[in-house]
Amino acid sequence: ASGWSEGKKLWCCAKFSLGCPTTQPYDCDAGYSNWQAGWSDSKKQWCCRKYSRGCHITTSLPYDCDAGYSNWQAGWSHNKKDWCCAYIKRGCPVTTTLPYDCDAGYSNWEAGWSTGKKQWCCQYVNRGCQTTLPYDCDAGYSNWEAGWSTGKKHWCCQHHNRGCPIATTTLAPPQRCQLWGDPHVKSFDHTQYVFYRTGDFWIVKSPELQIQGRFQATEWTKENDKTDYASMTGLIISGSLMNGHKIDIEPMQNNGKIICDGTAILHGFGTDSCGSASLKYGQEGMLIDSAMSALPHRIVHVTLPSGIIIQANRWPNFMNAMIIMRPIVGQDGVCGNNNGDNTDDTGKLVHERFGQGVPASELLFSHPIPLHVPTSVLPSKKCTPEKRHHAEEECKSQLSGGWALAECMSDVCAGDHPLSAPQIYDCHAGVSNWKAGWSEGKKKSAALPRMAMLAAFESCTTESSQFQISTCASHSLVKKGGASTEYFHVDGANLGLSMTPSAFFAAPRLIGLNETTKDVASRFSFVRHRKTGSVCSLEKRHHAEEECKSQLSGGWALAECMSDVCAGDHPVSQPQIYDCQAGDNNWRAGWSEGKKKSAVLKHMVAQAATEASLLGPMANAALLLEDLAAGLQVLR
């Protein structure tokens, strides 16, 4: 302020409210009676501008703002500069301290000025002021995703943080864990093992969801099985998804209850809630253990946020449980870590992580029970004598982290629950003598993945009641009555093809739907075997030979084509498609054998694929093979 002239102070105060004195510089009443002679020029100017006092009563101006304008900066007095600037807009001080020139580009300020320039010029020079905003970001906000234009979303997001794009992520599919019996566990990642020990254990451990189970040996198990193997006798659910609430579910005996935060609820069938959890108690629900099908069903369903479903089947002295949930980061427990990797949820590894029970500081039960590792010998019904010695020898080197011998042996005797990561086999090595030379593990490893894929596309059929589903898919699917030809059934067409194991493994792709023998033979190099006369009678042979001569191309052998034609229900061209709705009320008498076979096999394979959808690849294969065999039995 001390560096400015009086004229500059007056001008900046009037134009920009800068440099204004805290008190008025002049008293325009004092000396007014003699203002012309007694007031200074600056007082006259100030009082004239502010109060219309002291104004010159003359037609001539105090300064000629044209005179000397070419050299105004050096030649004009401060008073002339101030006056000419204030009244004529000449001689105004040139400053570099102003952030914006509010004259420049004013004709196109709306489109050409930045937001900062508009705001500054509006505030200090009253230029570039926006009278209205382009969008009302409150209007329609409840339906902004569908109702707002793209421009409004962008503007409101930038200026008011509303209408911003919502980040989306793909959720992992829900997985299922089941616990039943003494207890057996099917983990989220599709491994299976037993957990015979007594104590309180984490079933699911995460900040969001906390589930603990109490495992105890029942009197029935002690008296009938003569073992100390446990069953689930208590289930507690809590965690941040429950908002601090806790559900406790007990078996039926001893007046067992369903408890929310210490208070019994659901004394009979019906619905209730506990915090954010919804509970339904009734007879409906999945039977987790088929051995309990004859008893009355008492099933509790607990539904939590994020689509988590917990089912508890209450029996007189123990319970079964099932948990369906998507993976939670960092979760673990007796049900496994739900990370999609089945190699880190074997029986051995789960026991190492959770076999010692819940620490006292983490216990959800009101009081703990002692940990007991089972010592009873594995009953023969759980492990046959011929498997027992092998299992015991294999387990002795595996016991660590508290895994009991009986728990290990049970997993080994089950056969399809490896101790660690699955063994990888070379199915080319020794294939010429696979039946006698391959171990059971190698046969099973080779068969299940290949059979699982083939069974999803194909069914197999036989002409005699004696059929064999090979244990190694590299060799064959079905052998008919000792003949060397393997038969593949593809959507109603049986393909009479014989191939070597190496041809099968080298096959670039599987047999597809609606493919005939001719289609498949054109892709693979098969070893051809001439069929016996029993396959094609003399009266059919001539017709088959004539029909096949025009069909041979792509390497299809005459014998292979004739076999299909002689079979009658194996067309040379496209397979027969049947309408399985037509005549289904009289299917036994009214349908052809071909239609019956097509309908049964399609149904059995489709049902197997549906039931196996929640299981892992190995379990998928076993289930598909089981249903496939059942379908063949129906067709015998």
C-alpha positions in Angstrom: 0.0 0.0 0.0 2.9 2.4 0.7 4.2 2.0 -2.8 1.0 3.0 -4.6 0.2 6.6 -5.6 -3.0 8.0 -4.3 -4.5 7.8 -7.8 -3.6 4.1 -8.1 -5.2 3.4 -4.7 -8.4 5.2 -5.7 -8.5 3.5 -9.1 -7.8 0.0 -7.8 -10.2 0.5 -4.9 -13.0 1.6 -7.2 -12.4 -1.1 -9.9 -11.2 -4.1 -8.0 -11.8 -3.3 -4.3 -8.1 -3.5 -3.8 -6.0 -0.8 -2.0 -9.1 0.7 -0.3 -8.3 2.6 2.8 -9.8 1.4 6.0 -11.1 5.0 6.6 -12.2 7.6 4.0 -9.3 9.7 2.8 -11.3 12.9 2.7 -14.1 14.6 4.6 -16.3 15.9 1.9 -18.3 18.1 4.3 -15.3 19.9 5.8 -14.5 23.1 3.9 -17.2 22.5 1.4 -18.2 26.2 1.5 -14.8 27.1 0.0 -14.0 23.9 -1.9 -13.0 25.5 -5.2 -10.1 27.4 -3.5 -9.6 25.4 -0.4 -9.6 21.7 -1.6 -6.8 20.0 -3.3 -7.3 18.6 -6.8 -7.3 15.0 -5.4 -10.0 15.8 -2.8 -12.1 17.5 -5.4 -11.8 14.4 -7.6 -12.5 11.9 -4.8 -15.5 13.9 -3.4 -16.9 14.5 -6.8 -16.8 10.8 -7.7 -18.0 9.6 -4.3 -20.5 12.2 -3.3 -20.9 14.5 -6.3 -19.2 17.3 -4.4 -16.4 19.5 -5.5 -17.0 18.8 -9.2 -15.7 21.4 -11.6 -18.5 23.5 -12.9 -16.8 24.0 -16.2 -17.3 22.7 -19.7 -13.5 22.1 -20.0 -12.0 18.9 -18.7 -9.2 19.0 -16.1 -7.0 17.0 -18.4 -6.7 16.6 -22.2 -6.2 12.9 -22.5 -5.2 13.1 -26.1 -2.4 15.5 -25.5 0.9 13.7 -25.1 -0.8 10.2 -25.2 2.1 8.8 -27.3 4.4 9.3 -24.3 1.8 9.1 -21.5 3.8 6.7 -19.4 6.8 9.1 -19.0 5.2 12.5 -19.8 1.9 12.5 -17.8 1.6 13.3 -14.2 0.2 10.7 -11.8 -3.0 12.7 -11.4 -3.5 12.9 -15.2 -2.9 9.2 -15.5 -5.4 8.4 -12.8 -8.0 10.8 -14.2 -7.7 9.8 -17.8 -7.7 6.1 -16.8 -10.8 6.5 -14.7 -12.8 8.6 -17.2 -11.3 8.0 -20.6 -9.7 4.6 -20.1 -6.3 6.0 -21.1 -3.1 6.0 -19.2 -4.1 3.1 -17.1 -1.2 1.3 -15.4 0.1 -1.7 -17.2 0.6 -4.6 -14.7 1.7 -8.1 -15.1 0.3 -9.2 -11.7 -3.3 -9.7 -13.0 -3.9 -13.4 -13.8 -6.2 -12.8 -16.8 -7.0 -10.1 -19.4 -10.7 -9.9 -19.2 -10.9 -7.9 -22.5 -9.1 -10.5 -24.5 -11.5 -12.9 -26.2 -14.5 -11.5 -24.5 -16.6 -11.8 -27.7 -16.4 -15.6 -27.4 -15.9 -16.0 -23.7 -18.4 -18.9 -23.2 -16.6 -21.2 -25.5 -13.1 -19.7 -25.5 -12.4 -19.0 -21.8 -11.2 -21.5 -19.3 -13.2 -22.2 -16.2 -10.6 -20.4 -14.1 -10.7 -17.2 -16.3 -14.5 -17.1 -16.2 -14.5 -17.3 -12.4 -11.8 -14.6 -12.0 -13.2 -12.2 -14.5 -16.7 -12.6 -13.2 -15.5 -11.9 -9.6 -13.3 -8.9 -10.3 -14.5 -7.4 -13.6 -18.1 -8.8 -13.8 -17.3 -10.4 -17.1 -17.7 -14.1 -18.1 -20.3 -14.8 -15.4 -22.5 -17.9 -16.0 -26.1 -17.2 -15.2 -27.1 -21.0 -15.3 -25.3 -24.3 -14.9 -25.5 -26.7 -17.9 -27.0 -29.5 -15.8 -28.9 -30.0 -12.6 -27.1 -32.8 -10.9 -29.9 -33.3 -8.3 -32.7 -33.8 -10.9 -33.2 -37.4 -11.7 -30.3 -38.7 -9.6 -32.3 -41.6 -8.3 -32.3 -43.1 -11.8 -29.1 -41.6 -13.2 -27.8 -44.7 -14.8 -30.7 -45.1 -17.2 -32.1 -41.6 -17.2 -29.1 -39.2 -17.7 -27.5 -38.5 -21.0 -23.8 -39.2 -21.5 -23.0 -35.5 -21.4 -24.8 -35.0 -18.1 -23.1 -38.0 -16.5 -19.7 -36.7 -17.5 -20.3 -33.1 -16.4 -21.9 -34.1 -13.0 -19.2 -36.6 -12.3 -16.5 -34.0 -13.0 -18.1 -31.2 -11.0 -20.1 -32.9 -8.3 -18.9 -36.5 -8.2 -22.3 -37.8 -9.3 -23.1 -40.1 -12.2 -19.6 -41.5 -12.3 -19.1 -44.9 -14.0 -19.5 -47.8 -11.7 -16.6 -50.3 -11.8 -17.8 -53.8 -12.5 -16.0 -57.1 -11.6 -16.8 -60.7 -12.6 -17.7 -62.7 -9.5 -16.3 -66.2 -9.1 -19.1 -68.9 -9.1 -20.3 -70.2 -5.8 -18.8 -73.4 -4.5 -20.2 -76.1 -2.1 -18.7 -77.7 0.9 -20.4 -80.7 2.6 -19.8 -82.4 6.0 -21.6 -85.6 7.0 -21.2 -88.7 9.1 -18.0 -89.1 11.1 -17.4 -86.6 9.4 -16.5 -86.9 5.8 -15.7 -83.6 4.1 -16.1 -82.5 0.5 -14.2 -79.3 0.2 -15.0 -76.2 -1.8 -12.2 -77.2 -4.2 -13.7 -80.7 -4.7 -11.3 -82.8 -2.6 -12.6 -85.3 -0.1 -11.2 -86.5 3.2 -12.3 -87.5 6.7 -11.9 -85.5 9.9 -12.4 -88.1 12.7 -11.0 -86.1 15.6 -12.9 -84.6 18.6 -12.8 -80.9 19.4 -13.9 -77.4 18.2 -12.7 -76.6 14.7 -12.8 -73.8 12.1 -15.1 -74.8 9.2 -14.9 -71.4 7.5 -12.5 -68.8 8.9 -12.6 -65.2 7.5 -13.4 -61.8 8.9 -16.7 -61.7 6.9 -17.9 -65.2 7.7 -17.0 -67.3 10.7 -18.3 -70.9 11.1 -17.1 -73.3 13.8 -18.1 -76.9 14.3 -18.0 -79.1 17.3 -17.0 -82.7 16.6 -17.7 -85.4 19.2 -17.9 -89.2 19.2 -21.5 -90.3 19.8 -22.6 -93.2 21.9 -23.9 -94.9 18.8 -20.5 -94.7 17.1 -18.8 -96.1 20.2 -21.2 -99.0 20.6 -21.8 -100.0 17.0 -18.6 -99.0 15.1 -16.4 -99.6 18.2 -14.4 -96.4 17.3 -13.7 -93.0 18.8 -14.5 -91.2 15.5 -16.4 -88.0 15.9 -19.6 -86.5 14.3 -20.7 -82.9 14.2 -22.7 -82.0 17.3 -22.7 -78.2 17.2 -22.5 -75.4 14.6 -22.0 -71.7 15.2 -22.2 -69.0 12.6 -21.0 -65.4 13.0 -18.7 -62.7 11.4 -19.0 -59.2 10.1 -21.8 -60.3 7.6 -23.9 -61.1 10.7 -23.2 -57.6 12.2 -21.9 -59.1 15.4 -24.8 -61.5 15.9 -24.4 -65.3 16.4 -26.4 -68.3 15.4 -26.0 -71.6 17.3 -27.5 -74.8 15.9 -27.7 -78.1 17.9 -28.9 -81.6 17.2 -32.4 -82.7 18.3 -31.6 -84.8 21.4 -31.5 -83.3 24.9 -33.9 -80.6 23.8 -31.5 -79.2 21.2 -32.2 -75.7 20.1 -31.7 -73.1 17.4 -30.3 -70.1 19.2 -29.8 -66.4 18.2 -27.5 -64.4 20.5 -28.3 -66.7 23.4 -32.1 -66.8 22.9 -33.8 -69.9 21.5 -35.8 -69.3 18.3 -37.8 -71.5 15.8 -39.2 -73.9 18.4 -41.2 -75.4 15.4 -41.1 -75.2 11.6 -41.2 -71.6 10.3 -39.0 -68.6 9.6 -37.1 -66.1 11.7 -34.1 -63.7 11.5 -30.9 -63.1 13.5 -29.2 -59.9 12.5 -28.7 -59.9 8.8 -29.4 -63.6 8.5 -32.7 -65.1 7.5 -33.6 -68.6 8.9 -36.0 -71.1 7.6 -36.7 -74.4 9.5 -38.6 -77.2 7.8 -38.5 -80.6 6.1 -37.3 -79.4 2.7 -33.7 -79.5 1.7 -30.9 -81.6 0.2 -30.2 -84.9 1.9 -26.5 -84.6 2.4 -26.1 -88.2 3.8 -28.3 -90.8 2.0 -27.9 -93.2 4.9 -30.2 -90.9 6.9 -33.1 -91.0 4.4 -35.4 -93.1 6.6 -35.4 -90.6 9.5 -37.6 -87.5 9.7 -36.0 -84.5 8.2 -35.3 -81.4 10.3 -33.4 -78.9 8.1 -32.3 -75.3 8.9 -31.5 -73.0 6.1 -29.5 -69.8 6.9 -29.3 -67.2 4.2 -26.7 -64.4 4.6 -25.8 -61.3 2.5 -23.6 -62.0 -0.6 -25.7 -65.0 -1.5 -24.2 -67.3 1.2 -26.4 -70.3 2.1 -25.8 -72.6 5.1 -27.8 -75.7 5.5 -27.8 -77.8 8.7 -29.5 -81.2 8.7 -30.4 -82.0 12.4 -30.5 -85.6 13.4 -31.1 -87.0 16.9 -27.5 -87.0 18.1 -25.5 -85.2 15.3 -25.8 -83.0 12.3 -24.7 -82.7 8.6 -24.0 -79.4 7.0 -23.6 -77.8 3.6 -22.2 -74.3 2.8 -22.6 -72.6 -0.5 -20.6 -69.5 -1.1 -18.4 -67.6 -3.4 -14.7 -67.4 -2.4 -13.7 -64.8 0.2 -10.2 -63.5 0.1 -8.1 -65.2 2.7 -10.7 -67.7 3.8 -9.7 -71.2 5.0 -10.9 -73.9 7.3 -11.9 -77.6 7.4 -13.8 -76.9 4.2 -10.6 -75.7 2.5 -9.5 -72.4 1.3 -11.9 -72.1 -1.8 -9.1 -70.8 -4.1 -9.8 -73.2 -7.0 -6.6 -75.2 -6.4 -7.4 -78.8 -5.1 -3.7 -79.6 -4.5 -3.6 -77.5 -1.3 -6.7 -78.9 0.3 -5.8 -82.6 0.7 -6.7 -84.3 4.0 -3.1 -84.1 5.1 -2.7 -80.4 4.5 -6.1 -79.4 6.0 -5.3 -81.4 9.2 -1.9 -79.6 9.3 -3.6 -76.2 9.2 -6.7 -76.9 11.4 -6.3 -80.2 13.1 -5.3 -78.7 16.4 -8.6 -77.0 17.1 -9.7 -73.4 17.6 -7.5 -71.3 19.9 -9.2 -70.2 23.1 -9.0 -66.5 22.0 -11.0 -67.3 18.8 -13.6 -69.7 20.2 -17.2 -68.9 19.4 -18.6 -71.6 21.6 -19.4 -70.7 25.2 -16.8 -73.2 26.5 -14.2 -75.5 24.8 -14.0 -79.2 24.7 -10.7 -81.1 24.8 -9.0 -82.1 21.6 -8.8 -85.9 21.0 -7.0 -87.4 18.1 -8.6 -90.8 17.1 -6.7 -94.0 18.1 -9.2 -96.7 17.0 -8.3 -99.1 14.3 -10.0 -98.4 11.0 -13.0 -100.8 10.7 -12.9 -103.3 7.8 -16.0 -101.7 6.3 -14.0 -98.6 5.8 -10.9 -100.4 4.5 -10.9 -103.9 3.1 -8.1 -106.3 4.3 -6.5 -106.3 0.9 -6.1 -102.5 1.0 -5.3 -102.2 4.7 -1.6 -103.2 4.5 -0.9 -100.9 1.5 -2.7 -98.0 3.2 -0.9 -98.5 6.5 2.6 -98.7 4.8 1.8 -95.6 2.7 0.5 -93.6 5.7 3.4 -94.2 8.0 5.6 -91.9 6.0 2.9 -89.2 5.7 1.9 -88.6 9.3 2.9 -85.1 10.3 1.1 -82.1 11.7 -1.2 -84.3 13.8 -2.8 -86.3 11.0 -4.0 -89.5 12.7 -3.2 -92.9 11.1 -6.9 -93.8 10.9 -7.6 -90.5 9.1 -4.8 -91.1 6.6 -5.7 -94.7 6.0 -9.3 -93.9 5.4 -8.4 -91.4 2.6 -5.9 -93.8 1.0 -8.4 -96.7 1.1 -11.0 -94.6 -0.5 -8.7 -94.6 -3.5 -9.7 -91.4 -5.2 -8.4 -89.0 -2.5 -4.6 -88.7 -3.1 -2.3 -87.7 -0.2 -0.8 -84.8 -2.1 -0.9 -83.5 -5.7 -2.2 -86.0 -8.2 0.4 -88.2 -9.9 1.1 -87.4 -13.5 1.5 -90.5 -15.7 2.9 -91.1 -19.2 0.1 -93.0 -20.9 2.3 -93.8 -24.0 4.8 -95.8 -21.9 3.9 -99.4 -21.7 0.6 -99.0 -23.4 1.0 -102.3 -25.3 0.7 -104.2 -22.0 -1.4 -101.7 -20.0 -3.7 -104.3 -18.4 -0.9 -106.2 -16.7 1.8 -103.6 -16.6 0.1 -100.4 -15.4 -0.7 -99.7 -11.8 -4.2 -99.0 -10.7 -3.4 -95.4 -10.2 -2.1 -95.0 -13.7 -5.1 -96.8 -15.2 -7.4 -94.5 -13.2 -5.5 -91.4 -14.1 -5.6 -92.2 -17.8 -9.2 -93.3 -17.8 -11.0 -90.6 -15.9 -10.1 -87.4 -17.7 -10.6 -89.0 -21.2 -13.8 -90.8 -20.2 -15.2 -87.7 -18.6 -14.8 -85.8 -21.9 -16.0 -88.6 -24.1 -19.0 -89.4 -21.9 -20.2 -85.8 -22.2 -20.5 -86.3 -26.0 -21.0 -90.0 -26.4 -22.8 -93.0 -25.0 -21.9 -96.6 -25.5 -24.1 -99.6 -26.4 -23.6 -103.3 -26.7 -25.3 -106.2 -28.5 -24.8 -108.7 -25.6 -25.3 -108.5 -21.9 -21.5 -109.0 -21.5 -19.9 -105.6 -21.9 -16.8 -104.0 -20.5 -16.1 -100.3 -20.0 -12.3 -100.1 -20.2 -10.4 -98.8 -17.2 -8.0 -97.0 -19.6 -9.7 -94.8 -22.2 -6.6 -95.0 -24.3 -7.5 -98.6 -25.3 -11.2 -98.8 -25.7 -14.6 -97.7 -24.5 -16.7 -100.8 -25.0 -15.7 -104.3 -26.2 -18.5 -106.3 -27.8 -18.5 -110.0 -26.9 -14.8 -110.4 -27.1 -14.6 -108.9 -30.6 -11.7 -106.5 -31.4 -13.8 -103.6 -32.5 -14.7 -100.8 -30.2 -18.1 -99.1 -30.5 -18.8 -95.4 -30.0 -22.3 -94.1 -29.7 -22.7 -90.6 -30.9 -26.2 -89.0 -30.7 -28.0 -92.1 -32.0 -25.2 -93.5 -34.3 -23.0 -96.4 -33.2 -19.6 -96.1 -34.8 -18.0 -99.5 -35.3 -14.4 -98.4 -35.2 -11.2 -100.1 -34.0 -8.1 -98.1 -33.3 -4.8 -98.6 -31.5 -4.0 -96.9 -28.2 -1.5 -94.6 -30.0 -4.1 -93.5 -32.5 -6.4 -92.6 -29.6 -3.9 -90.5 -27.8 -2.7 -88.8 -31.0 -6.3 -87.9 -32.0 -6.4 -84.2 -32.6 -9.9 -83.9 -31.2 -12.7 -85.9 -29.8 -15.6 -87.5 -31.6 -18.2 -84.7 -32.1 -21.9 -84.8 -32.0 -23.7 -86.0 -35.2 -20.6 -87.5 -36.6 -20.8 -90.8 -38.5 -18.2 -93.5 -38.8 -17.1 -92.1 -42.1 -16.5 -88.7 -40.6 -14.4 -90.0 -37.8 -12.4 -92.5 -40.0 -11.5 -89.6 -42.4 -9.6 -87.9 -39.5 -7.9 -90.8 -37.8 -5.7 -93.7 -38.8 -7.4 -96.8 -37.4 -6.2 -100.4 -37.5 -9.0 -102.2 -39.4 -10.2 -105.7 -38.4 -12.5 -107.8 -40.6 -15.7 -108.6 -38.8 -16.9 -112.2 -38.4 -19.9 -113.5 -40.3 -22.1 -113.3 -37.2 -22.1 -109.5 -37.5 -23.4 -109.4 -41.1 -25.6 -112.2 -42.3 -25.4 -113.5 -45.8 -28.8 -112.0 -46.8 -27.5 -108.5 -45.7 -24.0 -108.8 -47.0 -24.7 -108.2 -50.6 -26.9 -105.1 -49.9 -24.3 -103.7 -47.5 -21.4 -104.3 -50.0 -23.3 -102.5 -52.8 -24.3 -99.6 -50.6 -20.8 -99.2 -49.2 -18.9 -99.1 -52.5 -20.2 -95.6 -53.2 -19.4 -94.4 -49.7 -15.7 -95.3 -49.4 -13.6 -92.2 -49.1 -11.2 -90.7 -46.7 -9.8 -94.0 -45.6 -13.1 -95.7 -44.5 -12.6 -99.5 -44.8 -15.2 -101.6 -46.6 -15.6 -103.8 -43.5 -16.2 -100.8 -41.3 -18.9 -99.5 -43.6 -20.6 -102.9 -44.0 -20.6 -103.5 -40.3 -22.6 -100.2 -39.8 -25.0 -101.0 -42.6 -25.6 -104.6 -41.4 -26.3 -103.4 -37.9 -29.4 -101.7 -39.3 -29.6 -98.9 -36.8 -26.3 -97.3 -37.7 -26.9 -95.2 -40.8 -24.2 -94.5 -43.3 -25.1 -90.8 -43.4 -26.6 -88.6 -40.7 -27.8 -90.3 -37.5 -31.5 -90.7 -36.8 -33.0 -87.8 -34.8 -36.0 -88.8 -32.7 -38.9 -86.8 -31.2 -39.0 -88.2 -27.7 -42.2 -86.4 -26.9 -44.2 -88.2 -29.6 -45.8 -91.4 -28.4 -44.2 -91.3 -25.0 -47.4 -92.6 -23.3 -46.9 -95.9 -25.2 -43.2 -95.9 -25.6 -42.7 -99.6 -24.6 -44.8 -101.0 -27.4 -44.8 -98.1 -29.9 -41.1 -97.0 -30.1 -38.4 -98.7 -32.2 -35.4 -100.1 -30.5 -33.3 -97.3 -32.0 -35.5 -94.7 -30.5 -35.6 -96.3 -27.1 -31.8 -96.4 -27.1 -31.4 -92.8 -28.2 -33.8 -91.5 -25.6 -32.5 -93.5 -22.7 -28.8 -92.8 -23.3 -29.3 -89.1 -24.0 -31.3 -88.8 -20.8 -28.7 -90.6 -18.7 -25.8 -88.6 -20.0 -27.6 -85.3 -19.7 -28.6 -86.2 -16.1 -25.1 -87.1 -15.2 -23.7 -83.9 -16.6 -26.3 -81.8 -14.7 -25.7 -83.6 -11.4 -21.9 -83.3 -11.8 -21.9 -79.5 -12.5 -20.9 -78.6 -9.0 -18.2 -81.3 -8.7 -14.6 -81.3 -9.8 -13.1 -82.9 -12.9 -12.3 -86.2 -11.2 -15.7 -86.5 -9.6 -17.3 -85.5 -12.9 -15.7 -88.4 -14.6 -16.8 -90.9 -11.9 -20.3 -89.7 -12.0 -20.6 -89.7 -15.7 -19.2 -93.2 -15.9 -21.6 -94.4 -13.2 -24.6 -93.0 -15.0 -23.3 -94.3 -18.3 -23.1 -97.8 -17.0 -26.6 -97.5 -15.6 -27.8 -96.4 -19.0 -26.2 -99.5 -20.6 -27.8 -101.8 -18.0 -31.2 -100.3 -19.0 -30.6 -101.2 -22.6 -29.5 -104.8 -22.1 
